[in-house]
Amino acid sequence: MTNSSLDNTVLPKEVFSVLPEDVYRNLCFHLGTMINYEPFIVVMGKTGAGKSSLCNTLFSSLPASVDAVKGCTRLAQQYKISDGLHALNIIDFPGIGETPTLNKIYIYLYQHWLNKLDLIV
């Protein structure tokens, strides 16, 4: 849905006729931005906790590599779920606690993503 398609559907002009035109257009624009927003949800936790397995349960095809013995995720893996109208982004982070060296590397990864996230699971 484009912002212009909000006119007369979500916000019928007749109902909001008391508003100045620029306020009405601004309201339509911001509602369109919220309706079309795609949140970013990150899955974090210890290595081997099942983060990638959880991501695999959310998709019909298995996007994430998993291993019963050791961690497989080394970079943030981004997956998108969409119903055609709305979408959300799931980010599968590498696990904490595998090795001190990897933990130091992953801290920079977490800091990079921190301000972009809407929810941390």
A tleap script that builds the chain and sets N, CA, C and O, in Angstrom:
source leaprc.protein.ff14SB
mol = sequence {
  NMET THR ASN SER SER LEU ASP ASN THR VAL
  LEU PRO LYS GLU VAL PHE SER VAL LEU PRO
  GLU ASP VAL TYR ARG ASN LEU CYS PHE HIE
  LEU GLY THR MET ILE ASN TYR GLU PRO PHE
  ILE VAL VAL MET GLY LYS THR GLY ALA GLY
  LYS SER SER LEU CYS ASN THR LEU PHE SER
  SER LEU PRO ALA SER VAL ASP ALA VAL LYS
  GLY CYS THR ARG LEU ALA GLN GLN TYR LYS
  ILE SER ASP GLY LEU HIE ALA LEU ASN ILE
  ILE ASP PHE PRO GLY ILE GLY GLU THR PRO
  THR LEU ASN LYS ILE TYR ILE TYR LEU TYR
  GLN HIE TRP LEU ASN LYS LEU ASP LEU ILE
  CVAL
}
set mol.1.N position { 0.850 -1.177 0.000 }
set mol.1.CA position { 0.000 0.000 0.000 }
set mol.1.C position { 0.890 1.233 0.000 }
set mol.1.O position { 1.779 1.362 0.841 }
set mol.2.N position { 0.658 2.115 -0.920 }
set mol.2.CA position { 1.431 3.347 -0.951 }
set mol.2.C position { 0.789 4.374 -0.034 }
set mol.2.O position { -0.378 4.255 0.338 }
set mol.3.N position { 1.561 5.370 0.320 }
set mol.3.CA position { 1.027 6.418 1.190 }
set mol.3.C position { -0.168 7.107 0.552 }
set mol.3.O position { -1.119 7.457 1.252 }
set mol.4.N position { -0.141 7.314 -0.784 }
set mol.4.CA position { -1.253 7.983 -1.441 }
set mol.4.C position { -2.517 7.137 -1.417 }
set mol.4.O position { -3.619 7.682 -1.461 }
set mol.5.N position { -2.379 5.804 -1.348 }
set mol.5.CA position { -3.561 4.947 -1.311 }
set mol.5.C position { -4.258 5.008 0.041 }
set mol.5.O position { -5.362 4.484 0.192 }
set mol.6.N position { -3.631 5.640 1.021 }
set mol.6.CA position { -4.295 5.831 2.308 }
set mol.6.C position { -5.404 6.864 2.191 }
set mol.6.O position { -6.377 6.831 2.944 }
set mol.7.N position { -5.252 7.786 1.236 }
set mol.7.CA position { -6.265 8.816 1.052 }
set mol.7.C position { -7.607 8.161 0.759 }
set mol.7.O position { -7.701 7.278 -0.094 }
set mol.8.N position { -8.625 8.588 1.454 }
set mol.8.CA position { -10.001 8.152 1.255 }
set mol.8.C position { -10.250 6.678 1.537 }
set mol.8.O position { -11.363 6.210 1.300 }
set mol.9.N position { -9.286 5.930 2.023 }
set mol.9.CA position { -9.544 4.550 2.427 }
set mol.9.C position { -9.376 4.433 3.931 }
set mol.9.O position { -10.343 4.169 4.645 }
set mol.10.N position { -8.169 4.625 4.414 }
set mol.10.CA position { -7.937 4.577 5.852 }
set mol.10.C position { -8.423 5.859 6.511 }
set mol.10.O position { -9.009 5.836 7.593 }
set mol.11.N position { -8.168 6.982 5.837 }
set mol.11.CA position { -8.568 8.290 6.366 }
set mol.11.C position { -9.504 8.983 5.370 }
set mol.11.O position { -9.052 9.807 4.575 }
set mol.12.N position { -10.786 8.664 5.404 }
set mol.12.CA position { -11.705 9.309 4.458 }
set mol.12.C position { -11.649 10.829 4.601 }
set mol.12.O position { -11.759 11.359 5.707 }
set mol.13.N position { -11.482 11.513 3.495 }
set mol.13.CA position { -11.320 12.972 3.502 }
set mol.13.C position { -12.523 13.659 4.160 }
set mol.13.O position { -12.366 14.681 4.828 }
set mol.14.N position { -13.715 13.102 3.971 }
set mol.14.CA position { -14.907 13.719 4.548 }
set mol.14.C position { -14.820 13.797 6.075 }
set mol.14.O position { -15.225 14.787 6.684 }
set mol.15.N position { -14.286 12.736 6.677 }
set mol.15.CA position { -14.188 12.674 8.132 }
set mol.15.C position { -13.170 13.678 8.652 }
set mol.15.O position { -13.345 14.244 9.731 }
set mol.16.N position { -12.116 13.895 7.890 }
set mol.16.CA position { -11.031 14.764 8.331 }
set mol.16.C position { -11.059 16.121 7.630 }
set mol.16.O position { -10.033 16.796 7.549 }
set mol.17.N position { -12.219 16.522 7.125 }
set mol.17.CA position { -12.322 17.771 6.373 }
set mol.17.C position { -12.026 19.005 7.220 }
set mol.17.O position { -11.761 20.080 6.681 }
set mol.18.N position { -12.071 18.856 8.538 }
set mol.18.CA position { -11.759 19.992 9.412 }
set mol.18.C position { -10.258 20.259 9.473 }
set mol.18.O position { -9.831 21.333 9.896 }
set mol.19.N position { -9.471 19.294 9.058 }
set mol.19.CA position { -8.015 19.457 9.090 }
set mol.19.C position { -7.541 20.225 7.861 }
set mol.19.O position { -8.100 20.085 6.774 }
set mol.20.N position { -6.515 21.029 8.045 }
set mol.20.CA position { -5.897 21.650 6.868 }
set mol.20.C position { -5.311 20.560 5.966 }
set mol.20.O position { -4.910 19.502 6.450 }
set mol.21.N position { -5.263 20.816 4.664 }
set mol.21.CA position { -4.798 19.827 3.681 }
set mol.21.C position { -3.403 19.310 4.005 }
set mol.21.O position { -3.159 18.108 3.899 }
set mol.22.N position { -2.481 20.189 4.398 }
set mol.22.CA position { -1.121 19.735 4.688 }
set mol.22.C position { -1.077 18.828 5.915 }
set mol.22.O position { -0.266 17.902 5.963 }
set mol.23.N position { -1.928 19.074 6.900 }
set mol.23.CA position { -1.979 18.209 8.082 }
set mol.23.C position { -2.540 16.842 7.698 }
set mol.23.O position { -2.038 15.811 8.146 }
set mol.24.N position { -3.585 16.838 6.865 }
set mol.24.CA position { -4.176 15.587 6.388 }
set mol.24.C position { -3.141 14.771 5.604 }
set mol.24.O position { -3.001 13.570 5.832 }
set mol.25.N position { -2.428 15.407 4.694 }
set mol.25.CA position { -1.399 14.714 3.894 }
set mol.25.C position { -0.280 14.181 4.798 }
set mol.25.O position { 0.193 13.062 4.601 }
set mol.26.N position { 0.136 14.967 5.773 }
set mol.26.CA position { 1.184 14.555 6.711 }
set mol.26.C position { 0.720 13.347 7.522 }
set mol.26.O position { 1.489 12.412 7.747 }
set mol.27.N position { -0.525 13.369 7.953 }
set mol.27.CA position { -1.096 12.246 8.699 }
set mol.27.C position { -1.123 10.990 7.838 }
set mol.27.O position { -0.766 9.909 8.305 }
set mol.28.N position { -1.544 11.127 6.590 }
set mol.28.CA position { -1.550 9.988 5.657 }
set mol.28.C position { -0.144 9.435 5.460 }
set mol.28.O position { 0.056 8.220 5.457 }
set mol.29.N position { 0.824 10.324 5.296 }
set mol.29.CA position { 2.206 9.898 5.092 }
set mol.29.C position { 2.709 9.092 6.288 }
set mol.29.O position { 3.277 8.014 6.114 }
set mol.30.N position { 2.506 9.606 7.497 }
set mol.30.CA position { 3.009 8.920 8.694 }
set mol.30.C position { 2.273 7.610 8.962 }
set mol.30.O position { 2.885 6.640 9.408 }
set mol.31.N position { 0.984 7.571 8.698 }
set mol.31.CA position { 0.255 6.302 8.836 }
set mol.31.C position { 0.771 5.282 7.823 }
set mol.31.O position { 0.941 4.108 8.153 }
set mol.32.N position { 1.018 5.726 6.594 }
set mol.32.CA position { 1.570 4.827 5.579 }
set mol.32.C position { 2.927 4.287 5.978 }
set mol.32.O position { 3.219 3.114 5.748 }
set mol.33.N position { 3.757 5.124 6.569 }
set mol.33.CA position { 5.067 4.692 7.045 }
set mol.33.C position { 4.917 3.624 8.126 }
set mol.33.O position { 5.647 2.633 8.127 }
set mol.34.N position { 3.982 3.821 9.037 }
set mol.34.CA position { 3.779 2.831 10.111 }
set mol.34.C position { 3.186 1.532 9.579 }
set mol.34.O position { 3.594 0.448 9.995 }
set mol.35.N position { 2.232 1.633 8.667 }
set mol.35.CA position { 1.583 0.439 8.117 }
set mol.35.C position { 2.588 -0.393 7.329 }
set mol.35.O position { 2.546 -1.622 7.381 }
set mol.36.N position { 3.488 0.257 6.603 }
set mol.36.CA position { 4.452 -0.451 5.758 }
set mol.36.C position { 5.768 -0.765 6.462 }
set mol.36.O position { 6.687 -1.297 5.839 }
set mol.37.N position { 5.872 -0.447 7.741 }
set mol.37.CA position { 7.115 -0.654 8.482 }
set mol.37.C position { 7.420 -2.149 8.625 }
set mol.37.O position { 6.523 -2.948 8.893 }
set mol.38.N position { 8.679 -2.513 8.445 }
set mol.38.CA position { 9.137 -3.894 8.614 }
set mol.38.C position { 10.046 -3.963 9.832 }
set mol.38.O position { 11.192 -3.519 9.768 }
set mol.39.N position { 9.557 -4.513 10.943 }
set mol.39.CA position { 10.382 -4.565 12.150 }
set mol.39.C position { 11.539 -5.567 12.015 }
set mol.39.O position { 11.487 -6.514 11.230 }
set mol.40.N position { 12.582 -5.316 12.816 }
set mol.40.CA position { 13.741 -6.197 12.895 }
set mol.40.C position { 13.746 -6.857 14.271 }
set mol.40.O position { 13.794 -6.181 15.299 }
set mol.41.N position { 13.696 -8.197 14.270 }
set mol.41.CA position { 13.691 -8.978 15.501 }
set mol.41.C position { 14.941 -9.839 15.491 }
set mol.41.O position { 15.180 -10.584 14.541 }
set mol.42.N position { 15.737 -9.741 16.544 }
set mol.42.CA position { 16.970 -10.523 16.611 }
set mol.42.C position { 16.790 -11.655 17.611 }
set mol.42.O position { 16.137 -11.500 18.643 }
set mol.43.N position { 17.387 -12.799 17.280 }
set mol.43.CA position { 17.401 -13.953 18.173 }
set mol.43.C position { 18.821 -14.065 18.711 }
set mol.43.O position { 19.768 -14.294 17.958 }
set mol.44.N position { 18.956 -13.899 20.038 }
set mol.44.CA position { 20.272 -13.942 20.686 }
set mol.44.C position { 20.276 -15.013 21.774 }
set mol.44.O position { 19.224 -15.397 22.284 }
set mol.45.N position { 21.462 -15.486 22.122 }
set mol.45.CA position { 21.595 -16.431 23.223 }
set mol.45.C position { 22.909 -17.171 23.152 }
set mol.45.O position { 23.769 -16.887 22.318 }
set mol.46.N position { 23.041 -18.131 24.055 }
set mol.46.CA position { 24.251 -18.937 24.113 }
set mol.46.C position { 24.369 -19.833 22.889 }
set mol.46.O position { 23.372 -20.187 22.260 }
set mol.47.N position { 25.590 -20.188 22.571 }
set mol.47.CA position { 25.836 -21.139 21.499 }
set mol.47.C position { 25.121 -22.446 21.817 }
set mol.47.O position { 25.194 -22.950 22.938 }
set mol.48.N position { 24.435 -22.984 20.825 }
set mol.48.CA position { 23.745 -24.259 20.996 }
set mol.48.C position { 22.379 -24.162 21.659 }
set mol.48.O position { 21.770 -25.187 21.967 }
set mol.49.N position { 21.890 -22.945 21.883 }
set mol.49.CA position { 20.599 -22.788 22.567 }
set mol.49.C position { 19.413 -23.065 21.643 }
set mol.49.O position { 18.295 -23.254 22.123 }
set mol.50.N position { 19.636 -23.091 20.329 }
set mol.50.CA position { 18.551 -23.373 19.399 }
set mol.50.C position { 18.060 -22.159 18.630 }
set mol.50.O position { 16.941 -22.168 18.117 }
set mol.51.N position { 18.867 -21.123 18.541 }
set mol.51.CA position { 18.469 -19.912 17.816 }
set mol.51.C position { 18.213 -20.202 16.340 }
set mol.51.O position { 17.168 -19.830 15.808 }
set mol.52.N position { 19.139 -20.848 15.693 }
set mol.52.CA position { 18.977 -21.176 14.274 }
set mol.52.C position { 17.865 -22.204 14.075 }
set mol.52.O position { 17.143 -22.146 13.079 }
set mol.53.N position { 17.723 -23.123 14.987 }
set mol.53.CA position { 16.631 -24.097 14.897 }
set mol.53.C position { 15.278 -23.400 14.999 }
set mol.53.O position { 14.333 -23.775 14.305 }
set mol.54.N position { 15.181 -22.393 15.857 }
set mol.54.CA position { 13.962 -21.607 15.958 }
set mol.54.C position { 13.672 -20.919 14.624 }
set mol.54.O position { 12.536 -20.930 14.150 }
set mol.55.N position { 14.688 -20.329 14.028 }
set mol.55.CA position { 14.499 -19.688 12.722 }
set mol.55.C position { 14.025 -20.700 11.686 }
set mol.55.O position { 13.176 -20.386 10.852 }
set mol.56.N position { 14.568 -21.905 11.737 }
set mol.56.CA position { 14.173 -22.940 10.784 }
set mol.56.C position { 12.708 -23.336 10.936 }
set mol.56.O position { 12.073 -23.723 9.955 }
set mol.57.N position { 12.164 -23.247 12.138 }
set mol.57.CA position { 10.755 -23.604 12.334 }
set mol.57.C position { 9.817 -22.545 11.755 }
set mol.57.O position { 8.641 -22.827 11.528 }
set mol.58.N position { 10.313 -21.341 11.515 }
set mol.58.CA position { 9.477 -20.255 11.014 }
set mol.58.C position { 9.368 -20.223 9.488 }
set mol.58.O position { 8.564 -19.468 8.941 }
set mol.59.N position { 10.164 -21.031 8.804 }
set mol.59.CA position { 10.203 -20.999 7.348 }
set mol.59.C position { 9.896 -22.370 6.782 }
set mol.59.O position { 10.214 -23.388 7.397 }
set mol.60.N position { 9.273 -22.399 5.602 }
set mol.60.CA position { 8.961 -23.688 4.974 }
set mol.60.C position { 10.228 -24.374 4.473 }
set mol.60.O position { 10.337 -25.598 4.551 }
set mol.61.N position { 11.183 -23.606 3.962 }
set mol.61.CA position { 12.487 -24.189 3.622 }
set mol.61.C position { 13.449 -23.823 4.755 }
set mol.61.O position { 13.348 -22.743 5.337 }
set mol.62.N position { 14.355 -24.701 5.054 }
set mol.62.CA position { 15.265 -24.499 6.185 }
set mol.62.C position { 16.432 -23.611 5.782 }
set mol.62.O position { 17.344 -24.067 5.092 }
set mol.63.N position { 16.417 -22.335 6.207 }
set mol.63.CA position { 17.464 -21.416 5.765 }
set mol.63.C position { 18.755 -21.498 6.575 }
set mol.63.O position { 19.822 -21.161 6.061 }
set mol.64.N position { 18.681 -21.935 7.825 }
set mol.64.CA position { 19.842 -21.865 8.716 }
set mol.64.C position { 20.516 -23.221 8.868 }
set mol.64.O position { 19.851 -24.247 9.010 }
set mol.65.N position { 21.842 -23.211 8.837 }
set mol.65.CA position { 22.603 -24.430 9.109 }
set mol.65.C position { 22.584 -24.693 10.608 }
set mol.65.O position { 22.738 -23.774 11.411 }
set mol.66.N position { 22.393 -25.960 10.977 }
set mol.66.CA position { 22.408 -26.329 12.391 }
set mol.66.C position { 23.292 -27.550 12.571 }
set mol.66.O position { 23.499 -28.332 11.644 }
set mol.67.N position { 23.810 -27.697 13.789 }
set mol.67.CA position { 24.663 -28.825 14.136 }
set mol.67.C position { 24.393 -29.170 15.587 }
set mol.67.O position { 24.300 -28.277 16.429 }
set mol.68.N position { 24.265 -30.445 15.889 }
set mol.68.CA position { 23.971 -30.875 17.256 }
set mol.68.C position { 25.177 -30.763 18.174 }
set mol.68.O position { 25.026 -30.842 19.393 }
set mol.69.N position { 26.376 -30.580 17.617 }
set mol.69.CA position { 27.584 -30.592 18.427 }
set mol.69.C position { 28.211 -29.208 18.603 }
set mol.69.O position { 28.657 -28.864 19.697 }
set mol.70.N position { 28.247 -28.415 17.532 }
set mol.70.CA position { 28.921 -27.114 17.619 }
set mol.70.C position { 28.091 -26.043 16.926 }
set mol.70.O position { 27.209 -26.340 16.120 }
set mol.71.N position { 28.393 -24.794 17.256 }
set mol.71.CA position { 27.702 -23.672 16.634 }
set mol.71.C position { 28.077 -23.524 15.174 }
set mol.71.O position { 29.226 -23.748 14.794 }
set mol.72.N position { 27.109 -23.148 14.359 }
set mol.72.CA position { 27.348 -22.971 12.916 }
set mol.72.C position { 27.293 -21.517 12.486 }
set mol.72.O position { 27.937 -21.141 11.507 }
set mol.73.N position { 26.543 -20.701 13.192 }
set mol.73.CA position { 26.333 -19.324 12.782 }
set mol.73.C position { 27.544 -18.476 13.157 }
set mol.73.O position { 27.895 -18.380 14.332 }
set mol.74.N position { 28.175 -17.869 12.175 }
set mol.74.CA position { 29.342 -17.019 12.411 }
set mol.74.C position { 29.061 -15.564 12.086 }
set mol.74.O position { 29.733 -14.671 12.601 }
set mol.75.N position { 28.069 -15.317 11.233 }
set mol.75.CA position { 27.657 -13.968 10.858 }
set mol.75.C position { 26.171 -13.835 11.135 }
set mol.75.O position { 25.462 -14.838 11.215 }
set mol.76.N position { 25.697 -12.617 11.283 }
set mol.76.CA position { 24.267 -12.407 11.450 }
set mol.76.C position { 23.568 -12.858 10.170 }
set mol.76.O position { 23.937 -12.437 9.074 }
set mol.77.N position { 22.567 -13.708 10.310 }
set mol.77.CA position { 21.800 -14.206 9.177 }
set mol.77.C position { 20.432 -13.541 9.201 }
set mol.77.O position { 19.709 -13.640 10.192 }
set mol.78.N position { 20.073 -12.867 8.118 }
set mol.78.CA position { 18.801 -12.152 8.067 }
set mol.78.C position { 17.812 -12.925 7.214 }
set mol.78.O position { 18.115 -13.323 6.089 }
set mol.79.N position { 16.611 -13.134 7.772 }
set mol.79.CA position { 15.534 -13.825 7.073 }
set mol.79.C position { 14.297 -12.935 7.102 }
set mol.79.O position { 14.042 -12.249 8.092 }
set mol.80.N position { 13.537 -12.949 6.025 }
set mol.80.CA position { 12.340 -12.122 5.940 }
set mol.80.C position { 11.115 -13.028 5.867 }
set mol.80.O position { 11.077 -13.988 5.097 }
set mol.81.N position { 10.118 -12.702 6.683 }
set mol.81.CA position { 8.837 -13.391 6.660 }
set mol.81.C position { 7.813 -12.388 6.152 }
set mol.81.O position { 7.749 -11.264 6.649 }
set mol.82.N position { 7.003 -12.788 5.156 }
set mol.82.CA position { 6.017 -11.882 4.597 }
set mol.82.C position { 4.726 -12.631 4.319 }
set mol.82.O position { 4.734 -13.793 3.913 }
set mol.83.N position { 3.624 -11.946 4.543 }
set mol.83.CA position { 2.323 -12.514 4.178 }
set mol.83.C position { 1.790 -11.869 2.907 }
set mol.83.O position { 0.631 -12.066 2.544 }
set mol.84.N position { 2.632 -11.104 2.238 }
set mol.84.CA position { 2.234 -10.405 1.034 }
set mol.84.C position { 1.926 -8.938 1.293 }
set mol.84.O position { 2.225 -8.088 0.454 }
set mol.85.N position { 1.340 -8.633 2.428 }
set mol.85.CA position { 1.035 -7.251 2.786 }
set mol.85.C position { 2.052 -6.678 3.756 }
set mol.85.O position { 2.477 -5.530 3.628 }
set mol.86.N position { 2.431 -7.488 4.718 }
set mol.86.CA position { 3.338 -7.041 5.771 }
set mol.86.C position { 4.504 -8.015 5.861 }
set mol.86.O position { 4.390 -9.181 5.482 }
set mol.87.N position { 5.629 -7.515 6.370 }
set mol.87.CA position { 6.818 -8.353 6.498 }
set mol.87.C position { 7.530 -8.026 7.799 }
set mol.87.O position { 7.390 -6.934 8.351 }
set mol.88.N position { 8.291 -8.989 8.270 }
set mol.88.CA position { 9.194 -8.737 9.386 }
set mol.88.C position { 10.500 -9.441 9.107 }
set mol.88.O position { 10.549 -10.441 8.390 }
set mol.89.N position { 11.556 -8.905 9.686 }
set mol.89.CA position { 12.905 -9.414 9.478 }
set mol.89.C position { 13.388 -10.084 10.756 }
set mol.89.O position { 13.357 -9.489 11.833 }
set mol.90.N position { 13.831 -11.321 10.624 }
set mol.90.CA position { 14.397 -12.062 11.743 }
set mol.90.C position { 15.902 -12.123 11.528 }
set mol.90.O position { 16.368 -12.501 10.452 }
set mol.91.N position { 16.657 -11.751 12.548 }
set mol.91.CA position { 18.111 -11.794 12.471 }
set mol.91.C position { 18.591 -12.869 13.442 }
set mol.91.O position { 18.334 -12.791 14.643 }
set mol.92.N position { 19.282 -13.861 12.920 }
set mol.92.CA position { 19.844 -14.951 13.713 }
set mol.92.C position { 21.300 -14.592 14.011 }
set mol.92.O position { 22.148 -14.594 13.118 }
set mol.93.N position { 21.575 -14.285 15.274 }
set mol.93.CA position { 22.927 -13.899 15.679 }
set mol.93.C position { 23.753 -15.119 16.074 }
set mol.93.O position { 23.206 -16.128 16.520 }
set mol.94.N position { 25.078 -15.023 15.908 }
set mol.94.CA position { 25.951 -16.069 16.444 }
set mol.94.C position { 25.811 -16.123 17.969 }
set mol.94.O position { 25.499 -15.120 18.611 }
set mol.95.N position { 26.043 -17.287 18.524 }
set mol.95.CA position { 25.882 -17.470 19.967 }
set mol.95.C position { 27.039 -16.946 20.788 }
set mol.95.O position { 28.177 -16.847 20.329 }
set mol.96.N position { 26.701 -16.617 22.017 }
set mol.96.CA position { 27.688 -16.155 22.998 }
set mol.96.C position { 28.230 -17.382 23.729 }
set mol.96.O position { 27.509 -18.354 23.952 }
set mol.97.N position { 29.486 -17.326 24.092 }
set mol.97.CA position { 30.039 -18.350 24.965 }
set mol.97.C position { 30.756 -19.485 24.286 }
set mol.97.O position { 31.123 -20.460 24.942 }
set mol.98.N position { 30.969 -19.387 22.981 }
set mol.98.CA position { 31.677 -20.466 22.301 }
set mol.98.C position { 33.170 -20.395 22.593 }
set mol.98.O position { 33.765 -21.376 23.040 }
set mol.99.N position { 33.781 -19.227 22.340 }
set mol.99.CA position { 35.182 -19.007 22.690 }
set mol.99.C position { 35.351 -17.523 23.036 }
set mol.99.O position { 34.595 -16.690 22.536 }
set mol.100.N position { 36.322 -17.182 23.876 }
set mol.100.CA position { 36.569 -15.776 24.185 }
set mol.100.C position { 36.913 -14.953 22.945 }
set mol.100.O position { 36.507 -13.794 22.850 }
set mol.101.N position { 37.645 -15.520 22.002 }
set mol.101.CA position { 38.016 -14.808 20.787 }
set mol.101.C position { 36.782 -14.473 19.958 }
set mol.101.O position { 36.627 -13.344 19.494 }
set mol.102.N position { 35.904 -15.458 19.772 }
set mol.102.CA position { 34.686 -15.199 19.002 }
set mol.102.C position { 33.781 -14.213 19.729 }
set mol.102.O position { 33.142 -13.379 19.088 }
set mol.103.N position { 33.716 -14.292 21.053 }
set mol.103.CA position { 32.892 -13.344 21.821 }
set mol.103.C position { 33.318 -11.904 21.548 }
set mol.103.O position { 32.470 -11.025 21.397 }
set mol.104.N position { 34.634 -11.657 21.482 }
set mol.104.CA position { 35.133 -10.303 21.207 }
set mol.104.C position { 34.707 -9.838 19.812 }
set mol.104.O position { 34.338 -8.679 19.627 }
set mol.105.N position { 34.758 -10.729 18.849 }
set mol.105.CA position { 34.349 -10.395 17.481 }
set mol.105.C position { 32.843 -10.115 17.445 }
set mol.105.O position { 32.400 -9.163 16.803 }
set mol.106.N position { 32.073 -10.937 18.127 }
set mol.106.CA position { 30.618 -10.806 18.084 }
set mol.106.C position { 30.134 -9.542 18.784 }
set mol.106.O position { 29.071 -9.025 18.440 }
set mol.107.N position { 30.880 -9.033 19.752 }
set mol.107.CA position { 30.480 -7.792 20.436 }
set mol.107.C position { 30.370 -6.657 19.429 }
set mol.107.O position { 29.448 -5.847 19.518 }
set mol.108.N position { 31.286 -6.582 18.478 }
set mol.108.CA position { 31.215 -5.547 17.443 }
set mol.108.C position { 29.987 -5.753 16.553 }
set mol.108.O position { 29.339 -4.789 16.144 }
set mol.109.N position { 29.676 -7.006 16.260 }
set mol.109.CA position { 28.488 -7.310 15.470 }
set mol.109.C position { 27.231 -6.844 16.197 }
set mol.109.O position { 26.359 -6.219 15.593 }
set mol.110.N position { 27.134 -7.143 17.489 }
set mol.110.CA position { 25.964 -6.746 18.274 }
set mol.110.C position { 25.847 -5.224 18.336 }
set mol.110.O position { 24.747 -4.684 18.219 }
set mol.111.N position { 26.965 -4.531 18.517 }
set mol.111.CA position { 26.940 -3.069 18.572 }
set mol.111.C position { 26.481 -2.477 17.239 }
set mol.111.O position { 25.759 -1.480 17.213 }
set mol.112.N position { 26.900 -3.092 16.145 }
set mol.112.CA position { 26.505 -2.614 14.816 }
set mol.112.C position { 24.982 -2.671 14.634 }
set mol.112.O position { 24.395 -1.755 14.057 }
set mol.113.N position { 24.353 -3.718 15.113 }
set mol.113.CA position { 22.919 -3.932 14.911 }
set mol.113.C position { 22.047 -3.253 15.967 }
set mol.113.O position { 20.857 -3.050 15.728 }
set mol.114.N position { 22.592 -2.903 17.104 }
set mol.114.CA position { 21.806 -2.488 18.259 }
set mol.114.C position { 20.763 -1.412 17.960 }
set mol.114.O position { 19.611 -1.555 18.372 }
set mol.115.N position { 21.123 -0.359 17.267 }
set mol.115.CA position { 20.180 0.737 17.011 }
set mol.115.C position { 19.179 0.433 15.909 }
set mol.115.O position { 18.267 1.228 15.684 }
set mol.116.N position { 19.317 -0.690 15.217 }
set mol.116.CA position { 18.417 -1.050 14.124 }
set mol.116.C position { 17.321 -2.019 14.581 }
set mol.116.O position { 16.394 -2.303 13.823 }
set mol.117.N position { 17.420 -2.520 15.799 }
set mol.117.CA position { 16.532 -3.597 16.247 }
set mol.117.C position { 15.283 -3.064 16.932 }
set mol.117.O position { 15.314 -2.051 17.629 }
set mol.118.N position { 14.185 -3.777 16.713 }
set mol.118.CA position { 12.919 -3.455 17.375 }
set mol.118.C position { 12.655 -4.385 18.552 }
set mol.118.O position { 11.993 -3.998 19.515 }
set mol.119.N position { 13.170 -5.611 18.477 }
set mol.119.CA position { 12.925 -6.598 19.535 }
set mol.119.C position { 14.101 -7.551 19.602 }
set mol.119.O position { 14.628 -7.972 18.573 }
set mol.120.N position { 14.513 -7.893 20.820 }
set mol.120.CA position { 15.559 -8.890 21.042 }
set mol.120.C position { 14.925 -10.057 21.770 }
set mol.120.O position { 14.346 -9.890 22.843 }
set mol.121.N position { 15.038 -11.266 21.172 }
set mol.121.CA position { 14.494 -12.483 21.783 }
set mol.121.C position { 15.657 -13.314 22.254 }
set mol.121.O position { 15.459 -14.396 22.808 }
savepdb mol mol.pdb
quit
